[in-house]
Amino acid sequence: MNSLRLIETKDGSHSLYNAELNETYHSIHGAIQESKHVFIENGLKYLIHHSQPKNISILEIGFGTGLNALLTALMVEERSLKIEYESVEAFPLSMATIAQLNYPDRFNSSEAKITFNAIHQTEWNKPQGISSNFNLLKRDLKIQDADLGEQKFDLVYFDAFAPDKQPEIWKLPILKKVADALNSNGIFVTYSAKGQLKRDLISLGLSVEKIPGPPGKREMIRAVKQ
Ligand SMILES: C[S@@+](CC[C@H](N)C(=O)[O-])C[C@H]1O[C@@H](n2cnc3c(N)ncnc32)[C@H](O)[C@@H]1O
């Protein structure tokens, strides 16, 4: 995609601007700050706190820059936890674009650089071990075409472009496919707080709460499959 431009967000971390959609990959108030708040704090840490699992399977919609995958891999490094991470991405970024991102430099560790490179250098569509406790499967296809299976995931990071930019991704058939792929008590988190999303998730049998969003966003949604 040549309509992408590198931008710096308010916390100093990079993001990408997609001119075709007039949309950024992350919040302009802080890319790392947003990913940590929405997916790590209110998704992964919430799950760990409530279920104390030894193994966690995560599904991400929209791999993009790999920031959520990096934060997840770094978070589990200090814990005796094993993560299976599957991510669906319709438009993988070029290595030239990825090389410009400053995410590894935002962490004071050589580990972050190694992990970031490993996440991006692994082949698509093939499960790969990134570390002893983080396995990654990047799937190069549209979520519309993906078979996600049933009751496979403990946690979903729903990180598509915003509902007003890409409404087709936030429609009931896709949400149903994602909800079917969740285990019972599985958790769905997203930065969006749209009322229609809340109603659709409830209609699919999830219990939904609106919780405080990251800086610049009042609320976000977390839902739990019953
Ligand atoms: C908000 S950005 C993702 C941010 C990403 N999680 C990150 O940390 O960089 C949305 C992503 O969804 C991808 N995408 C767009 N349409 C898609 C589709 N139909 N199926 C799967 N991914 C899609 C985009 O290419 C983009 O990478």
The ligand as an SDF file (V2000), in Angstrom:
LIG
                    3D

 27 29  0  0  0  0  0  0  0  0999 V2000
   -6.2800   -0.4830   13.2530 C   0  0  0  0  0  0  0  0  0  0  0  0
   -5.1560   -1.2990   12.1710 S   0  0  0  0  0  0  0  0  0  0  0  0
   -4.4110   -2.5660   13.1200 C   0  0  0  0  0  0  0  0  0  0  0  0
   -3.4560   -2.2280   14.1310 C   0  0  0  0  0  0  0  0  0  0  0  0
   -2.5980   -3.3880   14.5180 C   0  0  0  0  0  0  0  0  0  0  0  0
   -3.2150   -4.2750   15.4570 N   0  0  0  0  0  0  0  0  0  0  0  0
   -1.3180   -2.7990   14.9920 C   0  0  0  0  0  0  0  0  0  0  0  0
   -1.0090   -2.9290   16.1860 O   0  0  0  0  0  0  0  0  0  0  0  0
   -0.6360   -2.2130   14.1680 O   0  0  0  0  0  0  0  0  0  0  0  0
   -6.2840   -2.3520   11.2620 C   0  0  0  0  0  0  0  0  0  0  0  0
   -5.6250   -3.4780   10.4950 C   0  0  0  0  0  0  0  0  0  0  0  0
   -6.6380   -4.2970    9.8960 O   0  0  0  0  0  0  0  0  0  0  0  0
   -6.1870   -4.6720    8.6100 C   0  0  0  0  0  0  0  0  0  0  0  0
   -7.3520   -5.0360    7.7850 N   0  0  0  0  0  0  0  0  0  0  0  0
   -8.0860   -4.2240    6.9900 C   0  0  0  0  0  0  0  0  0  0  0  0
   -9.0830   -4.9070    6.4110 N   0  0  0  0  0  0  0  0  0  0  0  0
   -8.9890   -6.1860    6.8580 C   0  0  0  0  0  0  0  0  0  0  0  0
   -9.7320   -7.3740    6.6080 C   0  0  0  0  0  0  0  0  0  0  0  0
  -10.7820   -7.3670    5.7860 N   0  0  0  0  0  0  0  0  0  0  0  0
   -9.3420   -8.5140    7.2110 N   0  0  0  0  0  0  0  0  0  0  0  0
   -8.2550   -8.5160    8.0370 C   0  0  0  0  0  0  0  0  0  0  0  0
   -7.5130   -7.4080    8.3030 N   0  0  0  0  0  0  0  0  0  0  0  0
   -7.8720   -6.2760    7.7360 C   0  0  0  0  0  0  0  0  0  0  0  0
   -5.4530   -3.4410    8.1210 C   0  0  0  0  0  0  0  0  0  0  0  0
   -4.6100   -3.7310    7.0490 O   0  0  0  0  0  0  0  0  0  0  0  0
   -4.7300   -2.9990    9.3700 C   0  0  0  0  0  0  0  0  0  0  0  0
   -3.4890   -3.6300    9.4710 O   0  0  0  0  0  0  0  0  0  0  0  0
  1  2  1  0
  2  3  1  0
  2 10  1  0
  3  4  1  0
  4  5  1  0
  5  6  1  0
  5  7  1  0
  7  8  2  0
  7  9  1  0
 10 11  1  0
 11 12  1  0
 11 26  1  0
 12 13  1  0
 13 14  1  0
 13 24  1  0
 14 15  1  0
 14 23  1  0
 15 16  2  0
 16 17  1  0
 17 18  1  0
 17 23  2  0
 18 19  1  0
 18 20  2  0
 20 21  1  0
 21 22  2  0
 22 23  1  0
 24 25  1  0
 24 26  1  0
 26 27  1  0
M  CHG  2   2   1   9  -1
M  END
$$$$
